[in-house]
Amino acid sequence: MKTISYEFSECVGSPLTAESPFFIHPGVAEFPVIFRILSGSCQVTNLNTDESVVISKNYFYSDARQNDTYDLSFLNEFDEGLNLADYEHLIKKTAWTNRKFYKPFLNELASCIYHEQNERHTASFVHLYRAYEHLSYAFPMIYASRTQDYVGTFENLRKWMSHDSDGNVGELKFHKSFIVSLFKGLPELSRTIDVEITTRQEYREPIFTALAVKVAGWNAPDKYTATTIWPDKLAIPFLEYHSFFVTLRNRFFHYSNSRSDNIGLEDIVDSDLLFSFVNKVTLNYIATIFHGVMKHQIASLD
């Protein structure tokens, strides 16, 4: 299966066969392929360089654990009450819907994970943000089309995009409303996204301070979340991660001499180093939202 930039294929030794709706072949839809790259169970070839990499990190887990078997058997234990057969049924029923959303999302996500696999973390972050921005528009709409709980979805979207409103505030409220509705009554709303700073000791403090003060807005230790550990880990509440991620993009890429809160290299040492701490946990955040939408779709199937 190909996009404009990448070709996707089964890994050597893949246990999946043509009978599986997740099996990658020239005519497969984008939806199951998104699931395959997020679960670390396929091969991706860059059509510009002809370089191939095996995607083997399973981002559905917060520790992005290795998927050495390249299969989807983890789904039998991943979510209580669901098993692999439920996901296969979903793919069979809905794989060809919402392709206008899934095509660009797959291409950006593939670019992100391809570069992340090759430890090009700054390049990965660029595509990570583009994938996330697409998700922020598309997934609430996909969710809203199958729920009665997300009251005022289109009115909220209209206000967000209106020139008469504060775009940043509107976007944040819109996204939070979606997340609260999607994970209502579920443990995701009480978890944190943990950005762990694993580098030389002398670099940890400036990187932690830049992320805590300039991105999270924690200007004193009493602002830290309970599980944050200075200078090794920032524990960002799940509901606040959208704001953290967008602010990080702004503080790094919208570099201006008129602002004192921009992130400079004196803060982070090296951009690849900084984004190596952020990319994997953000991919888990994206996979969690993607999975939440999938679960909702499974529950609403006839």
Secondary structure per residue as TSV (DSSP state, phi and psi in degrees):
chain	resnum	aa	ss	phi	psi
A	1	M	-	360.0	136.2
A	2	K	B	-125.0	147.5
A	3	T	-	-110.2	-169.5
A	4	I	S	-66.7	-25.8
A	5	S	S	-113.0	-25.6
A	6	Y	E	-136.6	155.2
A	7	E	E	-118.3	137.0
A	8	F	E	-113.2	139.8
A	9	S	E	-151.1	167.2
A	10	E	-	-72.6	145.8
A	11	C	-	-71.7	155.5
A	12	V	T	-61.1	127.6
A	13	G	T	87.3	5.8
A	14	S	-	-60.5	133.7
A	15	P	-	-80.5	-9.1
A	16	L	-	-74.9	142.4
A	17	T	-	-120.0	173.5
A	18	A	T	-61.8	-16.8
A	19	E	T	-73.8	-19.4
A	20	S	S	-82.7	134.3
A	21	P	T	-67.3	-12.9
A	22	F	T	-87.7	-7.4
A	23	F	-	-64.3	133.4
A	24	I	-	-89.3	123.5
A	25	H	-	-147.2	171.3
A	26	P	T	-56.5	-28.1
A	27	G	T	-102.4	12.7
A	28	V	-	-73.3	149.9
A	29	A	-	-77.5	166.2
A	30	E	H	-70.4	-35.6
A	31	F	H	-54.0	-53.6
A	32	P	H	-66.7	-27.7
A	33	V	H	-69.8	-36.7
A	34	I	H	-57.5	-43.5
A	35	F	H	-62.8	-38.9
A	36	R	H	-66.8	-41.0
A	37	I	H	-74.7	-32.9
A	38	L	H	-69.1	-28.3
A	39	S	T	-91.1	-0.8
A	40	G	T	65.1	56.2
A	41	S	-	-142.9	34.4
A	42	C	E	-155.5	175.1
A	43	Q	E	-109.7	141.2
A	44	V	E	-124.3	132.3
A	45	T	E	-116.4	126.8
A	46	N	E	-76.3	117.6
A	47	L	T	-74.7	-15.0
A	48	N	T	-80.1	-42.3
A	49	T	T	-102.9	-12.8
A	50	D	-	64.3	16.1
A	51	E	-	-84.2	133.8
A	52	S	E	-113.3	142.6
A	53	V	E	-134.5	146.6
A	54	V	E	-90.1	119.6
A	55	I	E	-83.9	115.3
A	56	S	-	-128.9	3.3
A	57	K	E	-90.6	126.5
A	58	N	E	-92.7	102.0
A	59	Y	T	-81.5	-1.1
A	60	F	T	-70.7	-17.0
A	61	Y	S	-100.7	143.7
A	62	S	T	-65.0	-24.1
A	63	D	T	-94.4	9.9
A	64	A	-	44.5	54.7
A	65	R	E	-69.3	156.6
A	66	Q	E	-70.5	136.0
A	67	N	-	-108.2	85.6
A	68	D	T	-74.5	-19.4
A	69	T	T	-94.8	-10.1
A	70	Y	-	57.4	27.5
A	71	D	S	-114.5	-175.5
A	72	L	-	-116.5	20.8
A	73	S	T	-64.3	-22.0
A	74	F	T	-59.6	-22.2
A	75	L	H	-67.4	-18.6
A	76	N	H	-72.1	-15.7
A	77	E	H	-124.6	-7.6
A	78	F	H	-70.1	-39.8
A	79	D	S	-132.9	122.2
A	80	E	T	-59.7	128.9
A	81	G	T	95.7	-10.8
A	82	L	-	-122.6	153.9
A	83	N	-	-141.1	179.3
A	84	L	H	-55.7	-38.5
A	85	A	H	-60.6	-33.9
A	86	D	H	-65.6	-42.0
A	87	Y	H	-69.2	-38.2
A	88	E	H	-62.2	-39.9
A	89	H	H	-62.7	-41.6
A	90	L	H	-60.3	-47.0
A	91	I	H	-60.4	-44.2
A	92	K	H	-61.3	-35.5
A	93	K	H	-85.0	-31.5
A	94	T	H	-128.3	4.2
A	95	A	T	-57.6	-29.7
A	96	W	T	-99.2	7.5
A	97	T	S	-93.1	156.5
A	98	N	S	57.8	30.9
A	99	R	H	-65.0	-28.1
A	100	K	H	-60.6	-32.5
A	101	F	H	-79.8	-44.1
A	102	Y	H	-75.5	-28.8
A	103	K	H	-60.1	-57.1
A	104	P	H	-66.5	-32.6
A	105	F	H	-62.8	-43.4
A	106	L	H	-62.0	-43.9
A	107	N	H	-65.1	-42.9
A	108	E	H	-68.9	-42.1
A	109	L	H	-64.8	-41.0
A	110	A	H	-62.3	-42.5
A	111	S	H	-61.1	-43.8
A	112	C	H	-60.4	-53.1
A	113	I	H	-70.4	-34.0
A	114	Y	H	-60.4	-48.7
A	115	H	H	-69.1	-36.6
A	116	E	H	-63.3	-41.3
A	117	Q	H	-61.2	-32.1
A	118	N	T	-93.2	10.7
A	119	E	T	60.6	31.7
A	120	R	-	-100.3	79.4
A	121	H	H	-74.2	-32.1
A	122	T	H	-69.6	-45.3
A	123	A	H	-60.2	-40.1
A	124	S	H	-60.8	-42.9
A	125	F	H	-61.7	-38.7
A	126	V	H	-57.2	-48.6
A	127	H	H	-74.8	-28.3
A	128	L	H	-61.4	-45.7
A	129	Y	H	-66.6	-40.5
A	130	R	H	-63.5	-40.3
A	131	A	H	-64.1	-42.8
A	132	Y	H	-66.5	-39.3
A	133	E	H	-62.2	-39.4
A	134	H	H	-65.5	-43.0
A	135	L	H	-57.5	-43.4
A	136	S	H	-62.5	-28.5
A	137	Y	H	-84.3	-47.2
A	138	A	H	-80.6	-46.7
A	139	F	H	-63.7	-39.4
A	140	P	H	-59.1	-34.8
A	141	M	H	-69.9	-41.3
A	142	I	H	-63.0	-42.3
A	143	Y	H	-65.6	-45.2
A	144	A	H	-63.7	-29.5
A	145	S	T	-67.8	-13.3
A	146	R	T	-126.5	20.8
A	147	T	-	-141.1	155.2
A	148	Q	S	-106.1	-3.2
A	149	D	S	-84.6	-25.4
A	150	Y	S	-87.2	70.1
A	151	V	T	-66.8	136.0
A	152	G	T	76.9	19.5
A	153	T	H	-54.3	-54.6
A	154	F	H	-73.2	-30.4
A	155	E	H	-66.9	-41.2
A	156	N	H	-62.5	-42.5
A	157	L	H	-63.6	-41.7
A	158	R	H	-61.2	-44.0
A	159	K	H	-64.4	-39.6
A	160	W	H	-60.3	-43.2
A	161	M	H	-87.1	-4.5
A	162	S	-	-70.6	142.1
A	163	H	T	-70.3	-14.4
A	164	D	T	-88.0	-2.9
A	165	S	S	-114.1	163.8
A	166	D	-	-76.6	110.4
A	167	G	H	-58.8	-43.6
A	168	N	H	-65.7	-44.5
A	169	V	H	-65.0	-42.6
A	170	G	H	-63.5	-42.2
A	171	E	H	-62.2	-44.7
A	172	L	H	-63.5	-45.2
A	173	K	H	-63.8	-41.5
A	174	F	H	-61.9	-47.8
A	175	H	H	-66.0	-42.7
A	176	K	H	-61.5	-40.6
A	177	S	H	-60.6	-41.9
A	178	F	H	-63.4	-48.4
A	179	I	H	-63.8	-43.5
A	180	V	H	-61.5	-41.8
A	181	S	H	-70.3	-42.5
A	182	L	H	-63.5	-40.0
A	183	F	T	-109.1	24.1
A	184	K	T	-55.8	125.4
A	185	G	T	76.7	7.6
A	186	L	S	-110.8	156.7
A	187	P	G	-68.6	-15.5
A	188	E	G	-56.8	-34.4
A	189	L	G	-68.5	-18.3
A	190	S	G	-106.8	1.8
A	191	R	-	-87.8	171.3
A	192	T	E	-120.7	156.0
A	193	I	E	-98.7	115.5
A	194	D	E	-98.0	111.6
A	195	V	E	-92.2	104.5
A	196	E	E	-96.2	130.0
A	197	I	-	-99.4	97.0
A	198	T	-	-111.5	87.5
A	199	T	S	-151.8	-172.2
A	200	R	-	-57.2	142.9
A	201	Q	H	-56.0	-38.9
A	202	E	H	-70.9	-15.9
A	203	Y	H	-91.3	-18.1
A	204	R	H	-66.2	-44.2
A	205	E	H	-61.5	-50.1
A	206	P	H	-63.6	-36.9
A	207	I	H	-67.6	-45.6
A	208	F	H	-58.1	-47.4
A	209	T	H	-62.3	-42.4
A	210	A	I	-60.5	-45.1
A	211	L	I	-71.2	-40.1
A	212	A	I	-69.9	-49.7
A	213	V	I	-82.9	-51.1
A	214	K	I	-81.6	-24.1
A	215	V	I	-107.6	-56.7
A	216	A	I	-76.6	-20.7
A	217	G	-	79.3	21.8
A	218	W	-	-92.2	93.3
A	219	N	-	-88.6	4.5
A	220	A	S	-156.7	153.5
A	221	P	G	-56.2	-27.9
A	222	D	G	-70.9	-7.1
A	223	K	G	-89.6	-13.8
A	224	Y	S	-64.9	147.4
A	225	T	-	-70.0	161.7
A	226	A	T	-60.9	-33.5
A	227	T	T	-98.2	7.1
A	228	T	-	-71.2	138.8
A	229	I	B	-126.0	111.6
A	230	W	T	-76.5	134.8
A	231	P	T	-104.9	35.0
A	232	D	T	-104.6	-23.6
A	233	K	E	-154.1	132.3
A	234	L	E	-106.3	121.9
A	235	A	E	-100.8	101.7
A	236	I	E	-91.9	124.0
A	237	P	E	-54.7	139.2
A	238	F	G	-51.5	-43.7
A	239	L	G	-67.3	-21.3
A	240	E	G	-97.7	-3.1
A	241	Y	H	-68.7	-32.8
A	242	H	H	-55.7	-49.0
A	243	S	H	-63.0	-42.4
A	244	F	H	-59.8	-46.7
A	245	F	H	-66.4	-45.2
A	246	V	H	-65.6	-41.4
A	247	T	H	-65.3	-38.1
A	248	L	H	-59.4	-46.0
A	249	R	H	-57.1	-47.0
A	250	N	H	-64.2	-45.0
A	251	R	H	-70.7	-25.5
A	252	F	H	-90.9	-47.3
A	253	F	H	-88.9	-29.3
A	254	H	S	-90.1	60.5
A	255	Y	-	-74.8	125.9
A	256	S	-	-143.8	139.5
A	257	N	T	-69.6	-16.5
A	258	S	T	-84.1	-5.0
A	259	R	-	-113.9	141.7
A	260	S	S	-96.7	-5.8
A	261	D	S	-106.1	14.5
A	262	N	-	-70.3	155.0
A	263	I	-	-93.8	119.9
A	264	G	-	-107.8	171.8
A	265	L	H	-66.5	-21.5
A	266	E	H	-68.4	-19.5
A	267	D	H	-85.3	-40.8
A	268	I	H	-114.7	-6.1
A	269	V	S	74.0	-54.7
A	270	D	-	-155.7	136.0
A	271	S	H	-65.5	-38.5
A	272	D	H	-61.6	-35.3
A	273	L	H	-65.0	-49.4
A	274	L	H	-57.6	-51.2
A	275	F	H	-74.3	-16.4
A	276	S	H	-66.1	-25.2
A	277	F	H	-82.2	-25.2
A	278	V	H	-97.5	-37.8
A	279	N	H	-62.2	-47.5
A	280	K	H	-65.4	-40.7
A	281	V	H	-70.8	-30.9
A	282	T	H	-71.4	-36.2
A	283	L	H	-63.2	-36.6
A	284	N	H	-65.0	-40.3
A	285	Y	H	-59.7	-45.3
A	286	I	H	-64.6	-44.0
A	287	A	H	-62.6	-35.7
A	288	T	H	-64.7	-42.6
A	289	I	H	-67.6	-44.0
A	290	F	H	-57.7	-45.7
A	291	H	H	-65.2	-38.1
A	292	G	H	-60.9	-41.8
A	293	V	H	-66.0	-40.5
A	294	M	H	-60.9	-45.1
A	295	K	H	-60.0	-41.2
A	296	H	H	-65.0	-39.2
A	297	Q	H	-65.3	-40.8
A	298	I	H	-60.1	-44.3
A	299	A	H	-66.9	-25.1
A	300	S	H	-97.3	1.1
A	301	L	-	-66.5	146.5
A	302	D	-	-65.5	360.0
